[in-house]
Amino acid sequence: MRAEPLGDCAYILRDLPMPAYELAEMLNAQPMQGLVEAVASYDTVGLYIEPFAFDIDQVTGQRVRSSAPRKPRLHTIPVCYSLGADIESVCESLSLSETELVELHSSLAYRCYAVGFCPGFGYLGYLPPGLSGVPRRPSPRTRVEPGSVAITGNQTAVYPLERPGGWALIGKTPLCLVDVEEGYFPITAGDEVRFHPIAVEEFEARKGERL
């Protein structure tokens, strides 16, 4: 494992000895002088530090105590795929029927590899082969509604808050995935997410429920 400085107040860890989400969780769980937070990406970990209190040798010197990784939480998110603004164009580009797309997207439990872009936005992977390869939109939407389920490349995600976005929208969940004021962020790196197809009637009945 090697560390590269990112300015005065951060490092990035590469060549990790374990999945990034496991290492980040382990570092955050252990008292370590000067470490503000460890944040997982797909295959690296960012360390936010207090520069005059932190010694990177605490990490690279292999004094990190190993522990059994926690059992990942499994979240099931209902999705009304017929509300996906781009589902027709995605189906056409992949030569799939809407039924086939729904079956593929809801067939797997996806790992949350990182949380970023906006509070609670989990990067979930990996899409099954028949559903991967969809490019980002040439011009991002200026507004994507909260709950929009999206795909691009080999990833899928749910926009938990209103934001601009360039991913292809294939459905929508009625659930609330984030409450910033109350500090409610149920999905963290290392968790798993499954998508469950629902009809418009169930979508309307469950609007506002929390995950």
Accessible surface in RSA format (square Angstrom, percent):
REM  Atomic radii and reference values for relative SASA: ProtOr
REM  Chains: A
REM  Algorithm: Lee & Richards
REM  Probe-radius: 1.40
REM  Slices: 20
REM RES _ NUM      All-atoms   Total-Side   Main-Chain    Non-polar    All polar
REM                ABS   REL    ABS   REL    ABS   REL    ABS   REL    ABS   REL
RES MET A   1    74.96  38.8  16.27  10.8  58.69 139.7  16.79  14.3  58.17  77.1
RES ARG A   2   115.64  48.6 112.52  57.4   3.12   7.4  57.29  78.3  58.35  35.4
RES ALA A   3    30.86  28.4   4.73   7.3  26.13  59.4   4.73   6.7  26.13  69.2
RES GLU A   4    57.18  32.8  56.85  43.0   0.33   0.8  24.92  48.2  32.27  26.3
RES PRO A   5    94.87  69.1  79.21  72.2  15.66  56.9  79.21  65.4  15.66  97.3
RES LEU A   6    95.92  53.4  82.17  58.8  13.75  34.6  87.20  61.2   8.72  23.5
RES GLY A   7    65.68  81.0   0.00   N/A  65.68  81.0  41.50 113.9  24.17  54.1
RES ASP A   8   120.99  84.7 103.68 103.2  17.30  40.9  27.09  63.7  93.90  93.6
RES CYS A   9    67.28  50.9  64.97  72.5   2.31   5.4  26.66  67.5  40.62  43.8
RES ALA A  10    13.46  12.4  12.44  19.2   1.02   2.3  12.44  17.5   1.02   2.7
RES TYR A  11    47.27  22.1  47.16  26.8   0.11   0.3  11.28   8.5  35.98  44.4
RES ILE A  12    28.41  16.2  28.41  21.2   0.00   0.0  28.41  20.5   0.00   0.0
RES LEU A  13     0.00   0.0   0.00   0.0   0.00   0.0   0.00   0.0   0.00   0.0
RES ARG A  14    79.41  33.3  79.25  40.4   0.16   0.4  11.82  16.1  67.60  41.0
RES ASP A  15    92.70  64.9  67.22  66.9  25.48  60.2  34.01  80.0  58.69  58.5
RES LEU A  16    34.87  19.4   5.76   4.1  29.12  73.2   5.76   4.0  29.12  78.4
RES PRO A  17    94.42  68.8  50.26  45.8  44.15 160.5  64.42  53.2  29.99 186.4
RES MET A  18    51.13  26.5  37.04  24.5  14.10  33.6  46.25  39.3   4.88   6.5
RES PRO A  19    61.28  44.7  48.61  44.3  12.66  46.0  60.76  50.2   0.52   3.2
RES ALA A  20     3.66   3.4   0.25   0.4   3.41   7.8   0.25   0.3   3.41   9.0
RES TYR A  21    33.52  15.6  30.32  17.3   3.20   8.3  17.07  12.8  16.45  20.3
RES GLU A  22    42.23  24.2  36.32  27.5   5.91  14.1   8.57  16.6  33.66  27.5
RES LEU A  23     2.44   1.4   2.44   1.7   0.00   0.0   2.44   1.7   0.00   0.0
RES ALA A  24     5.90   5.4   5.90   9.1   0.00   0.0   5.90   8.3   0.00   0.0
RES GLU A  25    66.28  38.1  60.61  45.9   5.67  13.5  38.82  75.1  27.46  22.4
RES MET A  26    16.59   8.6  10.76   7.1   5.83  13.9  15.30  13.0   1.29   1.7
RES LEU A  27     0.39   0.2   0.00   0.0   0.39   1.0   0.00   0.0   0.39   1.0
RES ASN A  28    77.95  53.8  45.67  44.1  32.28  77.7  27.15  65.3  50.80  49.1
RES ALA A  29    82.07  75.5  44.08  68.0  38.00  86.4  55.21  77.7  26.86  71.2
RES GLN A  30    22.14  12.4  15.18  11.1   6.95  16.6   9.69  20.6  12.45   9.4
RES PRO A  31   121.27  88.4  89.09  81.2  32.18 117.0 101.50  83.8  19.76 122.8
RES MET A  32    28.69  14.9  10.24   6.8  18.45  43.9  13.40  11.4  15.29  20.3
RES GLN A  33   132.57  74.1 116.28  85.0  16.30  38.8  41.62  88.6  90.95  69.0
RES GLY A  34    10.89  13.4   0.00   N/A  10.89  13.4   2.25   6.2   8.64  19.3
RES LEU A  35    29.50  16.4   5.99   4.3  23.51  59.1   6.15   4.3  23.35  62.8
RES VAL A  36    94.73  62.3  64.08  58.0  30.65  73.9  69.52  60.4  25.21  68.4
RES GLU A  37    87.93  50.5  87.29  66.0   0.65   1.5  15.12  29.2  72.81  59.4
RES ALA A  38     3.70   3.4   0.00   0.0   3.70   8.4   0.00   0.0   3.70   9.8
RES VAL A  39    50.88  33.5  46.19  41.8   4.69  11.3  48.95  42.5   1.93   5.2
RES ALA A  40     9.79   9.0   1.62   2.5   8.17  18.6   1.79   2.5   8.01  21.2
RES SER A  41    48.49  41.0  47.84  63.8   0.65   1.5  20.43  43.5  28.06  39.3
RES TYR A  42    63.36  29.6  49.86  28.4  13.49  35.1  49.86  37.5  13.49  16.6
RES ASP A  43   106.18  74.4  96.95  96.5   9.23  21.8  37.16  87.5  69.02  68.8
RES THR A  44    17.06  12.1  17.06  17.3   0.00   0.0   8.49  11.4   8.57  13.0
RES VAL A  45     0.00   0.0   0.00   0.0   0.00   0.0   0.00   0.0   0.00   0.0
RES GLY A  46    17.52  21.6   0.00   N/A  17.52  21.6  14.04  38.5   3.48   7.8
RES LEU A  47     0.19   0.1   0.00   0.0   0.19   0.5   0.00   0.0   0.19   0.5
RES TYR A  48   114.34  53.4 114.34  65.1   0.00   0.0  67.55  50.8  46.79  57.7
RES ILE A  49    14.45   8.2   6.36   4.7   8.08  19.5   6.36   4.6   8.08  21.9
RES GLU A  50    95.08  54.6  93.82  71.0   1.26   3.0  30.14  58.3  64.94  53.0
RES PRO A  51    57.69  42.0  37.67  34.3  20.02  72.8  38.22  31.6  19.47 121.0
RES PHE A  52   208.93 104.5 169.93 105.3  38.99 101.5 175.94 106.7  32.98  94.4
RES ALA A  53    36.61  33.7  21.53  33.2  15.08  34.3  27.87  39.2   8.75  23.2
RES PHE A  54    20.76  10.4   0.17   0.1  20.60  53.6   0.83   0.5  19.93  57.0
RES ASP A  55    72.22  50.6  68.27  68.0   3.95   9.3  30.10  70.8  42.12  42.0
RES ILE A  56    34.06  19.4  32.11  23.9   1.95   4.7  32.11  23.1   1.95   5.3
RES ASP A  57    73.07  51.2  73.07  72.7   0.00   0.0  10.73  25.2  62.35  62.2
RES GLN A  58    33.55  18.8  32.37  23.7   1.18   2.8  18.61  39.6  14.94  11.3
RES VAL A  59     0.21   0.1   0.00   0.0   0.21   0.5   0.00   0.0   0.21   0.6
RES THR A  60    43.05  30.6  23.82  24.1  19.23  45.8  17.52  23.5  25.52  38.6
RES GLY A  61    39.24  48.4   0.00   N/A  39.24  48.4  21.60  59.3  17.63  39.5
RES GLN A  62   160.70  89.9 131.99  96.5  28.71  68.3  39.80  84.7 120.89  91.7
RES ARG A  63   153.26  64.3 131.81  67.2  21.44  51.1  70.69  96.6  82.57  50.0
RES VAL A  64    27.96  18.4  10.63   9.6  17.33  41.7  10.65   9.3  17.31  46.9
RES ARG A  65   150.24  63.1 143.52  73.2   6.72  16.0  73.65 100.7  76.59  46.4
RES SER A  66    97.66  82.5  72.32  96.5  25.33  58.4  36.24  77.2  61.41  86.0
RES SER A  67    75.42  63.7  53.15  70.9  22.28  51.3  48.60 103.5  26.83  37.6
RES ALA A  68    93.14  85.6  62.76  96.9  30.37  69.1  68.53  96.5  24.61  65.2
RES PRO A  69    82.12  59.9  56.71  51.7  25.41  92.4  66.71  55.1  15.41  95.8
RES ARG A  70    77.78  32.7  56.91  29.0  20.88  49.7  59.86  81.8  17.93  10.9
RES LYS A  71   183.71  89.6 162.24  99.5  21.47  51.1 110.29  99.3  73.41  78.2
RES PRO A  72    47.29  34.5  35.76  32.6  11.53  41.9  36.43  30.1  10.86  67.5
RES ARG A  73   107.97  45.3 101.60  51.8   6.37  15.2  64.26  87.8  43.71  26.5
RES LEU A  74   101.34  56.4  69.79  49.9  31.55  79.3  69.79  49.0  31.55  84.9
RES HIS A  75    23.03  12.6  19.54  13.6   3.49   8.9  13.06  13.5   9.97  11.6
RES THR A  76    74.94  53.3  60.15  61.0  14.79  35.3  41.85  56.2  33.09  50.0
RES ILE A  77     0.22   0.1   0.22   0.2   0.00   0.0   0.22   0.2   0.00   0.0
RES PRO A  78     4.28   3.1   4.28   3.9   0.00   0.0   4.28   3.5   0.00   0.0
RES VAL A  79     0.00   0.0   0.00   0.0   0.00   0.0   0.00   0.0   0.00   0.0
RES CYS A  80     1.19   0.9   1.19   1.3   0.00   0.0   0.00   0.0   1.19   1.3
RES TYR A  81     7.72   3.6   5.56   3.2   2.16   5.6   5.56   4.2   2.16   2.7
RES SER A  82    68.04  57.5  41.25  55.0  26.80  61.7  38.34  81.6  29.70  41.6
RES LEU A  83    72.91  40.6  49.98  35.8  22.93  57.6  54.85  38.5  18.06  48.6
RES GLY A  84     7.43   9.2   0.00   N/A   7.43   9.2   0.59   1.6   6.84  15.3
RES ALA A  85    74.60  68.6  33.00  50.9  41.60  94.6  45.20  63.6  29.40  77.9
RES ASP A  86    13.75   9.6  12.69  12.6   1.06   2.5   4.92  11.6   8.83   8.8
RES ILE A  87     7.66   4.4   7.62   5.7   0.04   0.1   7.62   5.5   0.04   0.1
RES GLU A  88   141.63  81.3 132.69 100.4   8.94  21.3  50.55  97.8  91.09  74.4
RES SER A  89    65.24  55.1  56.95  76.0   8.29  19.1  49.80 106.1  15.44  21.6
RES VAL A  90     4.66   3.1   3.38   3.1   1.28   3.1   4.65   4.0   0.01   0.0
RES CYS A  91    11.70   8.8  11.40  12.7   0.30   0.7  10.25  26.0   1.45   1.6
RES GLU A  92   144.72  83.1 122.37  92.6  22.35  53.2  51.84 100.3  92.87  75.8
RES SER A  93    77.15  65.2  38.42  51.3  38.73  89.2  47.58 101.3  29.57  41.4
RES LEU A  94    40.44  22.5  21.59  15.4  18.85  47.4  26.05  18.3  14.40  38.7
RES SER A  95   103.07  87.1  69.80  93.2  33.27  76.6  47.20 100.5  55.87  78.3
RES LEU A  96    35.91  20.0  23.29  16.7  12.62  31.7  25.94  18.2   9.97  26.8
RES SER A  97    55.47  46.9  43.66  58.3  11.81  27.2  48.35 103.0   7.12  10.0
RES GLU A  98    75.88  43.6  69.47  52.6   6.41  15.3  27.04  52.3  48.84  39.9
RES THR A  99    89.17  63.4  83.69  84.8   5.48  13.1  50.80  68.2  38.37  58.0
RES GLU A 100    80.72  46.3  79.57  60.2   1.15   2.7  25.72  49.7  55.00  44.9
RES LEU A 101     0.00   0.0   0.00   0.0   0.00   0.0   0.00   0.0   0.00   0.0
RES VAL A 102    23.81  15.7  23.81  21.6   0.00   0.0  23.81  20.7   0.00   0.0
RES GLU A 103   108.03  62.0 100.49  76.0   7.54  18.0  42.39  82.0  65.65  53.6
RES LEU A 104    48.57  27.1  47.79  34.2   0.78   2.0  48.54  34.1   0.03   0.1
RES HIS A 105     0.00   0.0   0.00   0.0   0.00   0.0   0.00   0.0   0.00   0.0
RES SER A 106    20.43  17.3  10.45  13.9   9.99  23.0   1.47   3.1  18.96  26.6
RES SER A 107    57.41  48.5  32.91  43.9  24.50  56.4  37.26  79.3  20.16  28.2
RES LEU A 108    65.95  36.7  64.40  46.1   1.55   3.9  65.95  46.3   0.00   0.0
RES ALA A 109    44.37  40.8  17.72  27.3  26.65  60.6  17.72  25.0  26.65  70.6
RES TYR A 110     0.42   0.2   0.33   0.2   0.10   0.2   0.42   0.3   0.00   0.0
RES ARG A 111    56.08  23.5  54.40  27.7   1.69   4.0   8.07  11.0  48.01  29.1
RES CYS A 112     0.00   0.0   0.00   0.0   0.00   0.0   0.00   0.0   0.00   0.0
RES TYR A 113    44.85  20.9  44.68  25.4   0.17   0.4  19.14  14.4  25.72  31.7
RES ALA A 114    10.19   9.4  10.19  15.7   0.00   0.0  10.19  14.4   0.00   0.0
RES VAL A 115    51.14  33.7  33.81  30.6  17.34  41.8  33.83  29.4  17.31  46.9
RES GLY A 116    26.56  32.7   0.00   N/A  26.56  32.7  26.56  72.9   0.00   0.0
RES PHE A 117   113.92  57.0  60.76  37.6  53.16 138.3  75.54  45.8  38.37 109.8
RES CYS A 118     9.37   7.1   0.34   0.4   9.02  21.2   8.56  21.7   0.81   0.9
RES PRO A 119    55.85  40.7  43.95  40.1  11.90  43.2  55.21  45.6   0.64   4.0
RES GLY A 120     9.03  11.1   0.00   N/A   9.03  11.1   2.63   7.2   6.39  14.3
RES PHE A 121     3.26   1.6   3.26   2.0   0.00   0.0   3.26   2.0   0.00   0.0
RES GLY A 122     5.90   7.3   0.00   N/A   5.90   7.3   1.93   5.3   3.97   8.9
RES TYR A 123    50.36  23.5  50.36  28.7   0.00   0.0  25.99  19.5  24.37  30.0
RES LEU A 124     3.93   2.2   3.93   2.8   0.00   0.0   3.93   2.8   0.00   0.0
RES GLY A 125     4.61   5.7   0.00   N/A   4.61   5.7   0.03   0.1   4.57  10.2
RES TYR A 126   105.04  49.0  92.10  52.4  12.94  33.7  67.28  50.6  37.75  46.5
RES LEU A 127     9.01   5.0   0.30   0.2   8.71  21.9   0.30   0.2   8.71  23.5
RES PRO A 128    13.15   9.6  10.22   9.3   2.94  10.7  13.15  10.9   0.00   0.0
RES PRO A 129   125.12  91.2 107.15  97.7  17.97  65.3 112.12  92.6  12.99  80.8
RES GLY A 130    38.44  47.4   0.00   N/A  38.44  47.4  29.80  81.8   8.65  19.4
RES LEU A 131     0.02   0.0   0.00   0.0   0.02   0.1   0.00   0.0   0.02   0.1
RES SER A 132    35.73  30.2  25.05  33.4  10.69  24.6   5.85  12.5  29.88  41.9
RES GLY A 133    56.64  69.9   0.00   N/A  56.64  69.9  33.03  90.6  23.62  52.9
RES VAL A 134     9.63   6.3   7.59   6.9   2.04   4.9   9.49   8.2   0.13   0.4
RES PRO A 135   100.81  73.5  86.96  79.3  13.86  50.4  96.34  79.5   4.48  27.8
RES ARG A 136   141.56  59.4 127.36  64.9  14.20  33.8  47.34  64.7  94.22  57.1
RES ARG A 137    88.16  37.0  76.37  38.9  11.79  28.1  15.34  21.0  72.83  44.1
RES PRO A 138   142.44 103.8 101.58  92.6  40.85 148.5 114.63  94.6  27.81 172.8
RES SER A 139    76.19  64.4  72.88  97.3   3.30   7.6  38.53  82.0  37.66  52.8
RES PRO A 140    87.28  63.6  73.15  66.7  14.13  51.4  73.15  60.4  14.13  87.8
RES ARG A 141    51.34  21.6  44.40  22.6   6.94  16.5  25.27  34.5  26.08  15.8
RES THR A 142   126.34  89.9 107.59 109.1  18.75  44.7  81.03 108.8  45.31  68.5
RES ARG A 143   121.75  51.1 106.76  54.4  14.99  35.7  46.95  64.2  74.79  45.3
RES VAL A 144     1.74   1.1   0.44   0.4   1.30   3.1   1.74   1.5   0.00   0.0
RES GLU A 145    70.74  40.6  68.38  51.7   2.36   5.6  18.50  35.8  52.24  42.7
RES PRO A 146    61.68  44.9  54.17  49.4   7.51  27.3  54.43  44.9   7.25  45.0
RES GLY A 147     3.43   4.2   0.00   N/A   3.43   4.2   2.58   7.1   0.86   1.9
RES SER A 148     6.76   5.7   6.76   9.0   0.00   0.0   0.88   1.9   5.88   8.2
RES VAL A 149     0.00   0.0   0.00   0.0   0.00   0.0   0.00   0.0   0.00   0.0
RES ALA A 150     0.00   0.0   0.00   0.0   0.00   0.0   0.00   0.0   0.00   0.0
RES ILE A 151     0.00   0.0   0.00   0.0   0.00   0.0   0.00   0.0   0.00   0.0
RES THR A 152     7.34   5.2   7.29   7.4   0.05   0.1   4.26   5.7   3.08   4.6
RES GLY A 153    32.10  39.6   0.00   N/A  32.10  39.6  31.73  87.1   0.38   0.8
RES ASN A 154    64.52  44.5  60.45  58.4   4.07   9.8  24.26  58.4  40.26  38.9
RES GLN A 155    38.20  21.4  38.20  27.9   0.00   0.0   7.78  16.6  30.42  23.1
RES THR A 156     0.00   0.0   0.00   0.0   0.00   0.0   0.00   0.0   0.00   0.0
RES ALA A 157     0.00   0.0   0.00   0.0   0.00   0.0   0.00   0.0   0.00   0.0
RES VAL A 158     6.15   4.0   3.13   2.8   3.02   7.3   3.13   2.7   3.02   8.2
RES TYR A 159     3.09   1.4   3.09   1.8   0.00   0.0   0.19   0.1   2.90   3.6
RES PRO A 160     9.76   7.1   0.00   0.0   9.76  35.5   1.46   1.2   8.31  51.6
RES LEU A 161    38.36  21.4  38.22  27.3   0.14   0.4  38.36  26.9   0.00   0.0
RES GLU A 162    83.93  48.2  73.55  55.6  10.37  24.7  20.07  38.8  63.86  52.1
RES ARG A 163    81.44  34.2  79.11  40.3   2.34   5.6  19.55  26.7  61.89  37.5
RES PRO A 164    74.14  54.0  72.62  66.2   1.53   5.5  72.81  60.1   1.34   8.3
RES GLY A 165     7.06   8.7   0.00   N/A   7.06   8.7   6.95  19.1   0.10   0.2
RES GLY A 166     7.55   9.3   0.00   N/A   7.55   9.3   2.74   7.5   4.81  10.8
RES TRP A 167     8.83   3.5   8.53   4.1   0.31   0.7   2.26   1.2   6.57  10.7
RES ALA A 168     6.15   5.7   6.15   9.5   0.00   0.0   6.15   8.7   0.00   0.0
RES LEU A 169    12.68   7.1  12.68   9.1   0.00   0.0  12.68   8.9   0.00   0.0
RES ILE A 170     0.00   0.0   0.00   0.0   0.00   0.0   0.00   0.0   0.00   0.0
RES GLY A 171     1.72   2.1   0.00   N/A   1.72   2.1   0.00   0.0   1.72   3.8
RES LYS A 172    44.25  21.6  44.25  27.1   0.00   0.0  17.24  15.5  27.00  28.8
RES THR A 173     3.69   2.6   0.00   0.0   3.69   8.8   0.00   0.0   3.69   5.6
RES PRO A 174    10.31   7.5   0.00   0.0  10.31  37.5   3.34   2.8   6.97  43.3
RES LEU A 175    12.93   7.2   4.25   3.0   8.68  21.8   4.46   3.1   8.47  22.8
RES CYS A 176    41.45  31.4  33.26  37.1   8.19  19.3  19.72  50.0  21.73  23.4
RES LEU A 177     8.06   4.5   3.75   2.7   4.30  10.8   3.75   2.6   4.30  11.6
RES VAL A 178     9.71   6.4   0.51   0.5   9.20  22.2   0.51   0.4   9.20  25.0
RES ASP A 179    39.74  27.8  34.88  34.7   4.87  11.5   7.76  18.3  31.98  31.9
RES VAL A 180    80.76  53.1  65.79  59.6  14.97  36.1  65.79  57.2  14.97  40.6
RES GLU A 181   173.67  99.7 134.04 101.4  39.62  94.3  55.17 106.7 118.50  96.8
RES GLU A 182   122.67  70.4  88.58  67.0  34.09  81.2  37.91  73.3  84.76  69.2
RES GLY A 183    49.89  61.5   0.00   N/A  49.89  61.5  23.55  64.6  26.34  59.0
RES TYR A 184    43.78  20.4  39.87  22.7   3.91  10.2  40.35  30.3   3.43   4.2
RES PHE A 185    79.67  39.9  63.33  39.2  16.34  42.5  64.47  39.1  15.20  43.5
RES PRO A 186    25.73  18.8  11.58  10.6  14.15  51.4  23.63  19.5   2.10  13.0
RES ILE A 187    13.32   7.6   9.76   7.3   3.56   8.6   9.76   7.0   3.56   9.7
RES THR A 188    52.09  37.0  51.21  51.9   0.88   2.1  51.17  68.7   0.92   1.4
RES ALA A 189    22.17  20.4  15.03  23.2   7.14  16.2  15.03  21.2   7.14  18.9
RES GLY A 190     3.05   3.8   0.00   N/A   3.05   3.8   2.12   5.8   0.93   2.1
RES ASP A 191     0.00   0.0   0.00   0.0   0.00   0.0   0.00   0.0   0.00   0.0
RES GLU A 192    45.45  26.1  45.45  34.4   0.00   0.0   0.41   0.8  45.04  36.8
RES VAL A 193     0.00   0.0   0.00   0.0   0.00   0.0   0.00   0.0   0.00   0.0
RES ARG A 194    85.32  35.8  85.32  43.5   0.00   0.0  20.65  28.2  64.66  39.2
RES PHE A 195     4.79   2.4   0.00   0.0   4.79  12.5   0.06   0.0   4.73  13.5
RES HIS A 196    93.57  51.1  92.53  64.3   1.04   2.7  56.76  58.5  36.81  42.8
RES PRO A 197    54.54  39.8  43.97  40.1  10.57  38.4  44.19  36.5  10.36  64.4
RES ILE A 198    18.69  10.6   0.27   0.2  18.41  44.4   9.11   6.6   9.58  26.0
RES ALA A 199    58.27  53.6  44.64  68.9  13.63  31.0  53.32  75.1   4.95  13.1
RES VAL A 200    60.65  39.9  59.42  53.8   1.24   3.0  59.42  51.6   1.24   3.4
RES GLU A 201   132.47  76.1 122.69  92.8   9.78  23.3  73.37 141.9  59.10  48.3
RES GLU A 202    64.51  37.0  58.63  44.4   5.87  14.0  26.25  50.8  38.26  31.2
RES PHE A 203     7.45   3.7   7.45   4.6   0.00   0.0   7.45   4.5   0.00   0.0
RES GLU A 204    92.56  53.1  76.99  58.2  15.57  37.1  37.99  73.5  54.56  44.5
RES ALA A 205    86.79  79.8  45.77  70.6  41.02  93.3  57.78  81.4  29.01  76.9
RES ARG A 206    65.56  27.5  65.24  33.3   0.32   0.8  17.13  23.4  48.43  29.3
RES LYS A 207   121.75  59.4  97.31  59.7  24.45  58.2  54.20  48.8  67.56  72.0
RES GLY A 208    59.85  73.8   0.00   N/A  59.85  73.8  35.22  96.6  24.63  55.2
RES GLU A 209    76.52  43.9  68.08  51.5   8.45  20.1  38.52  74.5  38.01  31.0
RES ARG A 210   106.79  44.8  83.62  42.6  23.17  55.2  41.36  56.5  65.43  39.7
RES LEU A 211    44.31  24.7   8.41   6.0  35.91  90.3  26.91  18.9  17.40  46.8
END  Absolute sums over single chains surface
CHAIN  1 A    10772.5       8316.7       2455.8       5926.9       4845.5
END  Absolute sums over all chains
TOTAL         10772.5       8316.7       2455.8       5926.9       4845.5
